[in-house]
Amino acid sequence: MKNRITWTTAETVETKIYEVQRSSDGINFKTIGSVTVSSQNFTNYMFEDEHPLPVGYYQICSISSLGKKTYSAKIKAISTGGNIVIRQGYNTTTLLFKDNTPRDIILVNTNGQKISRTTTTLNQHTFHTSALSKGMYLVVIHAEGGSDIQKIMVL
């Protein structure tokens, strides 16, 4: 399974190129690819990591025509055996699924209390984590053919 990194820009007057950077620890990043600026206006960009890490962190480095570098916020992507990818960003956690199978998604704290429950047929679901207390949570996913439990951290 690939990790697809997407971003949108409002204006890229000085930007010449975007470097997509990946890290296994969230600190030491290496460039794994680049995307050339296609327009000076509002634009969507995409890069696919063909060989994602089981737990990988990504950031975008914007490089101006003068060589000035500006870095995006970091996001975390967790591969869970190919069926689910978890992306943790600032104040959100997004679950990405291979298909649109109907599933129940339940967020549970470490005391066993249900924080939220959603039934969806979409291939992704986002939790807004800004209102949650810091700590570990379980995401319980019930779908046709079985259940899955994933751990997420809210920092």
N, C-alpha and C positions, 0 to 999 in steps of 0.2 A: 504494500500500500504506500502511496506517495503522500507527502505533506504538501498541500497547496497553500502558499503564502500569498495573501492579497492585501493591497493597500490602495488608498485613494488620495490623490493630491488635489488641492484647491488651486495652487499656482506653483509653477516650477520655473520662474524667470531665470534664476541663477543656476538651477540644478542641471548637471550634464549627464549624470549616471547615478543609478541606485545599485549598491552592493547588498546582496542578501548574505547575512552572516549567521552562522550556527555555532552553538556551544553545547558541550555535554554537562557543564557545571554552572552555566549562567554568568560566568565571569570571563573566561578566555574564549573569545569569539574568533572564528576564521571565516573568510569569505568563501562561499560555496558557489557563487554565481553572480551575475550582474544583469541589469535591465537598463537599456538606453532610454532616455527621456523621449517620449513620442510627441509631446505637445507642451505648450506653455500654459495651457488652461487646465481646468478640471479633468482629471484622467484617472482611470482605474488601471492598476498594474497587477501582474501575477507572475509568480515563479513557483515551479514544482521541484521539491527536493525528491529526487529519484531514489535516494538511499537514506531515509530518515533514521535517526537514532531512536532506541526504545524510549528514552527521555531526552528531548532536545529543546534547546532555547533558541529563539530567533530574534534578530533585530535587523532593521534596515538602516544602512548608512547612505545618506544623501551627500553626493560630492558635487560641489559647485565648479564652474568653469575656472575658478581661481584656486581650486584644490581644497577649499574649506569643507570639513566634514561635519555633518550633523546626524545624530543617532536617534532612532525611534525608541519607544518604550520596548522592553523585552516581553516576549510571549513564551509560554511553555507549552510544548506539545508532547503528549504521552501516548505511545502506541500500545494498544492492549491486544496483541495477537492478531491484528488485522481487522477485527470486527468493529472496534470503537477507537476513535482517536479523541483524546482529551486535550483541549487547549485552554491554558490558564493565562489570562491577561489581567490587567489592572481592573479590579472590581467585577470581573466576569469569569465564568468557567463555561466553555462550550463543549458539548459532546457531539461528535460527528460519527454518523453511522453509515455503513456500506449501502443500505437500502432504505426503503420507506415502509418497512414492516411495522404494523401497529405495536406500540410498546407503552408500558407504564414506567415512568421515571420518578423515583422517590428519593428525596434528599433527607438523610437521617443524621442527627448529631450523635456524639459518642454515648449519650445517655439513652439512646434508642427512640428519641422523640422525632416524629415526622415534622420536618420543616416545610416541605412542599411536596405536592404530588401532581404529576402531569400525565395525561394520556395524549400521545401524538402519533401521527403517521409520517411526520416530516423526517428528513435524514439528518437533522441537527436540532439541538436544544441548548439554550443558553440560560445559565443561572446568573442572576445579578447578586454578587456576593458582598456588596458594600455594606449591607445592613446586618450581615452575619458576624458573630463573634469570631475572633481568631481561633484557629484550631483545626482539628481533623474532622471530616465529615465522610459519610458513606453515601454513595450513589447506587441505589438498587434499581436494576433495570430488568423488568419482566417482559419478555417477548415470546412470540410463538417459537417453540423449540427449546425454551430454557430461560434461565435467569443469569444475571451477571452482577457482581458487586465490585465497585471501584472506590478507592480512597482518594479524596482530594484534600488539599490543605488551603485554608484561608489565612493569609498573612496580613 
